[in-house]
Amino acid sequence: YRILEPALSLKGGVQIECYEDTPEKLLVRLSAHELDLVLTDAPAHAAVRVRVFNHLLGSSGVALFASPPLANFYRKRFPKSLTGAPFLLPMKSSALRQILDDWFEVNEIQPRIIGEFQDTALVTVFGQAGAGIFGVPSAIEAELITRYRVRKIGELGGRGAEYYAISAERRIKHPAATVIAEVAKHKLFGNA
């Protein structure tokens, strides 16, 4: 929502249609001009045989959150306290999952995986209910704490999550897509 919201205030109005699918399927639709923009957490790679252009919107650190009781418990001795802790993780194919798995390995943490989710909103709801610890971009920390009443356990440090707008043209031309990319770059992620 934070990335798409600026398009809603365009003069003359705009109707947003959001689709969720594998990056490969979305990029095929983008190259066929069925979509104006694909937002993703990884750049399009050469294995996807379509002509598209990656536009880095920005990056964000990654932090771990949980319900207040879990956060208070696992914040002590962070990150070593996380071995055996219940985790709610994104699917293995996601860039965020790769960041988390790499961090677990570097810090010698063996999480107890409670669930794997494709839908990040569902992860947040499970986390809010106390089912486990979950990782999200630090860029939405304040909103996450306020809206879902979860608490931060700690920052991962190191590699952050990156976000891309992928277009069929070298330059983003659609007015809504342009405002989405510009606001994300300069305000949401703070890349001046």
Legacy VTK file of the C-alpha trace (Angstrom):
# vtk DataFile Version 3.0
C-alpha trace
ASCII
DATASET POLYDATA
POINTS 192 float
0.000 0.000 0.000
2.760 2.452 0.938
4.297 2.072 -2.538
1.016 2.256 -4.516
-0.763 4.937 -2.476
0.726 7.982 -4.311
-1.019 6.923 -7.540
-4.411 7.281 -5.852
-3.965 11.041 -5.508
-3.241 11.710 -9.190
-5.329 14.442 -10.758
-8.215 12.931 -12.722
-8.174 9.756 -10.646
-6.767 6.370 -11.390
-8.041 2.832 -11.010
-5.492 0.402 -9.658
-5.669 -3.283 -10.509
-3.350 -5.455 -8.427
-2.430 -8.996 -9.430
-0.399 -11.480 -7.442
1.431 -14.282 -9.217
4.916 -15.652 -9.795
7.381 -13.065 -11.069
7.814 -15.052 -14.283
4.089 -14.984 -15.129
3.766 -11.301 -14.246
6.772 -10.402 -16.402
5.312 -12.251 -19.395
2.094 -10.233 -18.971
4.153 -7.049 -18.614
6.062 -7.718 -21.835
2.711 -8.311 -23.599
1.610 -4.854 -22.315
-1.197 -6.392 -20.227
0.325 -4.733 -17.136
1.901 -1.306 -16.713
4.309 -2.172 -13.912
5.466 -5.083 -11.787
6.557 -4.410 -8.200
8.852 -7.027 -6.750
11.609 -7.677 -4.241
14.078 -8.955 -6.838
15.190 -7.766 -10.275
14.097 -9.632 -13.385
16.802 -12.092 -14.324
18.056 -13.411 -17.657
16.275 -16.752 -17.202
12.980 -14.950 -17.829
13.059 -14.571 -21.586
11.231 -11.272 -21.911
12.535 -7.778 -22.534
11.918 -5.739 -19.397
13.775 -3.084 -17.435
14.560 -3.049 -13.714
14.206 0.197 -11.768
15.528 0.023 -8.215
13.050 1.833 -5.955
15.145 1.479 -2.836
16.174 -0.796 -0.058
15.307 -1.270 3.548
16.839 -3.041 6.472
15.026 -6.083 7.795
13.778 -6.385 11.364
12.150 -9.167 13.355
8.795 -8.617 15.073
6.411 -10.579 17.261
3.532 -10.155 19.673
4.612 -8.274 22.847
5.050 -11.404 25.028
7.167 -13.188 22.400
9.157 -10.037 21.595
9.958 -9.429 25.265
11.101 -13.025 25.702
13.245 -13.301 22.550
14.731 -9.788 22.741
16.898 -11.011 25.628
20.263 -12.239 24.359
19.268 -11.408 20.756
20.165 -13.009 18.354
21.330 -16.193 20.134
17.955 -16.478 21.891
16.326 -17.221 18.531
17.557 -20.803 18.171
14.460 -22.963 18.495
12.178 -19.903 18.424
8.921 -20.171 16.472
9.170 -18.439 13.085
6.652 -17.464 10.431
8.602 -17.254 7.183
7.979 -16.189 3.613
8.101 -18.903 0.960
11.559 -20.177 -0.031
11.313 -18.508 -3.446
11.125 -14.977 -1.992
14.074 -12.610 -1.680
13.165 -11.863 1.956
13.347 -15.582 2.762
16.825 -15.776 1.259
17.914 -12.819 3.415
16.494 -14.499 6.533
18.001 -17.908 5.716
21.432 -16.332 5.105
21.183 -14.431 8.393
20.186 -17.603 10.268
23.200 -19.407 8.826
25.700 -16.617 9.583
24.411 -16.334 13.163
24.140 -20.127 13.620
20.415 -19.937 14.412
18.145 -22.915 13.863
14.608 -21.519 13.832
11.558 -23.684 14.487
9.439 -23.021 11.399
5.753 -22.794 12.320
4.580 -21.807 8.854
5.608 -20.563 5.438
3.451 -17.947 3.737
3.111 -16.367 0.319
0.865 -13.597 1.641
2.754 -11.111 3.839
-0.468 -9.757 5.352
-1.306 -13.253 6.597
2.158 -13.579 8.172
1.536 -10.324 10.033
-1.839 -11.485 11.349
-0.365 -14.792 12.560
2.497 -12.864 14.171
0.123 -10.430 15.841
-1.783 -13.391 17.284
1.402 -14.718 18.909
2.043 -17.668 16.577
5.663 -16.732 15.943
8.363 -14.271 14.954
8.351 -12.717 11.487
10.650 -10.500 9.459
9.601 -7.359 7.587
11.304 -4.350 6.004
12.304 -1.737 8.570
10.761 0.933 6.308
7.301 -0.002 7.608
8.283 -0.458 11.258
6.327 2.483 12.726
3.160 1.591 10.832
3.473 -2.090 11.749
3.871 -1.343 15.460
0.961 1.108 15.489
-1.474 -0.896 13.373
-0.753 -4.444 14.568
0.553 -3.750 18.075
3.586 -5.960 17.619
7.033 -5.247 19.017
10.441 -5.242 17.427
12.883 -7.894 18.575
15.896 -6.664 16.627
17.482 -5.722 13.300
19.162 -8.255 11.060
21.929 -5.913 9.957
23.858 -6.552 6.779
22.035 -7.056 3.509
18.674 -5.323 3.249
15.575 -6.038 1.227
15.476 -4.362 -2.181
12.389 -3.306 -4.101
12.040 -2.913 -7.850
9.594 -1.522 -10.343
9.897 -3.455 -13.578
8.603 -1.938 -16.794
8.378 -2.911 -20.444
10.128 0.338 -21.434
13.550 1.620 -20.464
11.884 4.698 -18.932
8.690 4.428 -16.941
6.089 6.407 -18.887
2.666 5.661 -17.425
1.744 8.624 -15.135
0.656 6.427 -12.218
3.726 4.204 -12.556
5.963 7.282 -12.688
4.572 8.775 -9.479
4.784 5.374 -7.735
8.469 5.022 -8.644
9.411 8.609 -7.796
7.689 8.718 -4.412
9.107 5.300 -3.453
12.642 6.331 -4.403
12.652 9.741 -2.762
10.248 9.509 0.166
9.496 5.931 1.199
13.040 4.599 0.881
14.770 7.994 1.159
17.116 7.611 -1.785
17.731 11.222 -2.748
LINES 1 193
192 0 1 2 3 4 5 6 7 8 9 10 11 12 13 14 15 16 17 18 19 20 21 22 23 24 25 26 27 28 29 30 31 32 33 34 35 36 37 38 39 40 41 42 43 44 45 46 47 48 49 50 51 52 53 54 55 56 57 58 59 60 61 62 63 64 65 66 67 68 69 70 71 72 73 74 75 76 77 78 79 80 81 82 83 84 85 86 87 88 89 90 91 92 93 94 95 96 97 98 99 100 101 102 103 104 105 106 107 108 109 110 111 112 113 114 115 116 117 118 119 120 121 122 123 124 125 126 127 128 129 130 131 132 133 134 135 136 137 138 139 140 141 142 143 144 145 146 147 148 149 150 151 152 153 154 155 156 157 158 159 160 161 162 163 164 165 166 167 168 169 170 171 172 173 174 175 176 177 178 179 180 181 182 183 184 185 186 187 188 189 190 191
